[in-house]
Amino acid sequence: MNRHLIPGLMLACLLLWACQRDADGPASTPTPLPDRASIDWFEGSVDEAFALAREREQPLFLYWGAVWCPPCNQLRSTVFRDPAFVASTRAFIAVYLDGDSEGAQRWGEHFGAVGYPTLIVFGPQGEERTRLTSGMALERYPQALDAARRQGASLNTLLQQALSTPQALSLEQWAMLANTAWDADDGRLLGHTNPGQTLQTLAAQCPESAARHCRRLQLLGSIAKLDQPPDAQEIDNLMLILGTPALAQDNLSELQYYGVKLSAQTDEATQRVLREALRSLAETSFKDTSLPLKSRMLATRLHMDLQRDSEGELPQDDAALQKLVRSRAHWADQAASTPVERQALIYNAAWYLHQVGLSDEAVALLRAELERAVAPYYYMSYLADIEKARGNATLSLGWSARAWQLASGPATRTQWGVQHVFNLLELAADQHDTIETVINQLLDGVAQSRDGYYQRTRMRLQRLHTALARWSDQDPARAAPAQRLRQRILSLCAQSQTDCSSLAAET
């Protein structure tokens, strides 16, 4: 593309999306609460909820999520509508903390909650007892809540007991350890250096009477150290899980996301056996109508991962693979009937189409979804990525700009704004004035939020700070605007109660 066309096109795109905001809805539209189903969500603040928990000596269940988040919508459409789970929540003060509500990102920083969704159970005195996320078998969620309610000690205490005196733990306590989302607390309990080793130590300490949970802990340990070749014990564990239907069902999400990667560093004969088992799992899990729609759709991802080459690339002209993905995308479009189901599922269908070379069909599916989506800006991000991959810079920038303008809520607007800036830095890198204007608008929004520079927002602005340094290094003419913008990010950090030392060292 002639880069001299970009300034006018960019301005046109930005003005177009800005003008359309009145028609499409203002960017400041409050983020709606999720469908409450039958869960009795606490109406007050998080502080008030914890105070009430102490007063009543009652445990607290906290759900950290976002309206646009597909896994959150998966929880809403399945777990939060499960009568057994709803019944379990009755023993708790149930708190919904939307990531865009006032103080939410500061609370996220406090709890170490980064990804949406995160579910945390606290004891009456505020001690964390377990932490969950999406992807578990449906029956596991009420079991985990009930076990955490009965558990008198904190999760950290339970972890230390399992490492020092494992024989003292009950079967239910081993189940709690196996079901905990250890990768969802920003490394607070297991640390960032070698969490896989700790999980595998737990697996080794786990008694035979808790074999189901031992197997899961071993698998979680293997996933936590994917960059290292698996040893014989890890391979045997994976073989056993894949060969045992009940264990495969227990760990379906982990196998769908990581099974192929776990098999990649084994010898040729072992890899062939593992991949055949994974292929069988992909087929049977899609056909299993007892599974949630999302779990069935992820079977397509597993099938696709099995077709990737040594560089991780998918063939773009495999007629059989395209036929499979097209049929699964059509199935998803027909099967997902409610808004939350569609938000949880349709982006998978579109992205899979794009990945196997059916980008026109992916774009058509996404554009059709904009009219009824819970959060249309989420799909606009995918449209921007697809158009970028197809070499359509102006269309890509237009979609990412529109997504940012339509995103609502401070943390969400920052997230989509940073995505748009990264798109600008890649596709319109020489448009210094446009880039500086857009970033300043983005930072103005962060500054206006009383607790803007925390958790997910902080992490994205830190990445932007680093990206601006790379952008500046590529052309001396970019040094001055990059320095101004990086200094402003540092100033926002300084106004918060977070550690700014890494930013200060880079600026």
PESULZI-V164517 format. One line per field, one symbol per residue. ss: DSSP state (A for helix, B for strand, O for the rest). A space follows every 10 residues. Layout:
ss->???
//
This chain:
ss->OOAAAAAAAA AAAAAAAAAA AAAAOOOOOO OOOOOOOOOO BOOOOAAAAA AAAAAAOOOB BBBBBOOOOA AAAAAAAOAA AOAAAAAAAO OOBBBBBBOO OOOAAAAAAA AOOOOOOBBB BBOOOOOBBB BBOOOOOAAA AAAAAAAAAA OOOOAAAAAA AAAAOAAAOO AAAAAAAAAO OAAAOOOOOO OOOOAAAAAA AAAAAOOAAA AAAAAAAAAA AAAAOOOOOO OAAAAAAAAA AAAOAAAAAA OAAAAAAAAA AAAAOOOAAA AAAAAAAAAA AAAAAAAOOO OOAAAAAAAA AAAAAOOOOO OOOOOOOOAA AAAAAAAAAA AAAAAOOOAA AAAAAAAAAA AAAAAOOOAA AAAAAAAAAO OOOOOAAAAA AAAAAAAAAO OOAAAAAAAA AAAAAAOOOA AAAAAAAAAA AAAAAAAOOO OAAAAAAAAA AAAAAAAAOO OOOOAAAAAA AAAAAAAAAA AAAOOAAAAA AAAAAAAAAA AAAAOOOOOO AAAAAAO
//
